């Protein structure tokens, strides 16, 4: 496979563990966390602070993550992850053990085997 474009990044929407507010963060790298299966790690952050207009939210995020090398985030806090850019490939995790089953209809109805 070809090398990923430098313009490719991930937009992660999550619930802040401190106050429950919805936040978003741009990062070039997402991977399994060394903290365990229920965490992902984000690194190589991107902040839009080079424009002519000053965005206080972006400036605050940049200051907040200034000395952070890797941000470990619980998968239970993640609302969505979007991969943005050209020539993207699927997001996959080495230790993905998810086995999701969606129930429709009556909650007392048994799922098919």
Backbone torsions as a table, in degrees:
resi	resn	phi	psi	omega
1	UNK	NA	149.9	179.0
2	UNK	-73.2	164.9	178.8
3	UNK	-70.8	143.0	178.8
4	UNK	-67.4	143.9	177.8
5	UNK	-66.9	145.4	177.6
6	UNK	-66.0	-17.5	-179.9
7	UNK	-84.8	-5.3	-180.0
8	UNK	-81.2	134.3	176.9
9	UNK	-153.4	170.7	179.4
10	UNK	-110.4	136.6	174.4
11	UNK	-107.9	112.9	-175.4
12	UNK	-108.6	122.6	173.9
13	UNK	-102.7	129.3	-176.9
14	UNK	-146.3	165.3	176.1
15	UNK	-94.9	122.1	-178.8
16	UNK	-63.0	126.4	-178.0
17	UNK	-66.3	-21.1	-178.4
18	UNK	-77.3	-46.5	-174.4
19	UNK	-127.9	0.4	177.9
20	UNK	78.0	2.9	179.5
21	UNK	-71.2	148.0	177.3
22	UNK	-77.4	129.3	-179.2
23	UNK	-126.5	162.5	172.7
24	UNK	-135.7	150.6	-177.1
25	UNK	-147.4	138.2	177.0
26	UNK	-103.7	132.7	179.3
27	UNK	-143.4	148.3	178.6
28	UNK	-85.3	-22.2	-177.0
29	UNK	-129.4	132.7	172.4
30	UNK	-131.5	135.1	178.7
31	UNK	-153.6	177.8	173.8
32	UNK	-62.6	144.2	178.8
33	UNK	-90.0	148.5	175.7
34	UNK	-74.7	-6.9	-180.0
35	UNK	-80.3	-14.0	178.6
36	UNK	136.8	-178.9	-173.9
37	UNK	-69.0	-22.4	-176.4
38	UNK	-94.5	18.7	178.5
39	UNK	-131.8	150.0	169.0
40	UNK	-120.0	157.4	178.1
41	UNK	-116.6	135.9	177.9
42	UNK	-114.7	137.3	177.3
43	UNK	-150.1	172.8	-177.7
44	UNK	57.8	62.7	-175.2
45	UNK	-69.5	152.8	177.8
46	UNK	-122.6	128.6	177.4
47	UNK	-126.5	135.1	-179.8
48	UNK	-89.4	78.7	-178.1
49	UNK	-119.7	8.4	-177.5
50	UNK	-99.7	8.4	-178.8
51	UNK	-85.5	169.8	179.4
52	UNK	-69.8	-31.6	178.3
53	UNK	-89.0	136.5	179.4
54	UNK	-89.3	124.8	176.9
55	UNK	-105.0	108.7	-176.6
56	UNK	-59.5	-34.1	179.3
57	UNK	-65.1	-44.8	178.8
58	UNK	-66.0	-39.0	178.0
59	UNK	-63.7	-40.5	179.1
60	UNK	-66.5	-42.1	177.3
61	UNK	-61.8	-43.9	-179.7
62	UNK	-61.3	-42.7	178.8
63	UNK	-67.1	-37.6	-178.9
64	UNK	-67.4	-37.7	-177.2
65	UNK	-101.5	14.7	-175.0
66	UNK	-57.2	-44.7	-177.5
67	UNK	-105.1	14.8	-178.7
68	UNK	-90.9	121.3	178.1
69	UNK	-82.3	-47.5	-179.8
70	UNK	-138.9	134.2	179.1
71	UNK	-106.0	115.9	178.5
72	UNK	-94.3	122.9	-173.6
73	UNK	-123.8	132.9	177.5
74	UNK	-65.5	137.9	179.1
75	UNK	-65.8	-19.6	179.2
76	UNK	-76.8	-14.3	176.9
77	UNK	-92.5	-16.8	-176.0
78	UNK	-74.6	128.8	176.6
79	UNK	-96.0	-42.0	177.4
80	UNK	-162.4	156.3	174.6
81	UNK	-132.6	124.5	177.9
82	UNK	-118.1	131.7	174.6
83	UNK	-95.0	123.4	-173.2
84	UNK	-121.0	133.5	177.9
85	UNK	137.1	179.9	-179.3
86	UNK	-89.0	153.4	175.2
87	UNK	51.5	52.9	-179.0
88	UNK	-86.4	154.2	173.3
89	UNK	-120.3	165.4	-175.8
90	UNK	-61.9	145.8	174.8
91	UNK	-82.9	123.7	178.4
92	UNK	-139.4	152.3	-179.7
93	UNK	-117.0	142.8	-178.2
94	UNK	-64.7	-39.3	-173.4
95	UNK	-105.0	30.8	-178.1
96	UNK	-71.5	114.7	179.3
97	UNK	-120.2	26.2	-176.9
98	UNK	-71.6	144.2	176.1
99	UNK	-141.4	83.2	-174.1
100	UNK	-89.7	142.0	176.4
101	UNK	-134.2	124.5	-178.1
102	UNK	-96.9	124.5	178.6
103	UNK	-95.3	131.4	176.2
104	UNK	-116.8	145.0	173.6
105	UNK	87.8	-141.5	-173.9
106	UNK	-67.3	127.5	-179.3
107	UNK	-67.3	-16.4	179.6
108	UNK	-90.5	-6.2	-179.9
109	UNK	-73.8	136.5	-179.8
110	UNK	-80.3	140.0	177.2
111	UNK	-70.3	152.1	178.4
112	UNK	-68.1	151.1	-180.0
113	UNK	-86.4	NA	NA
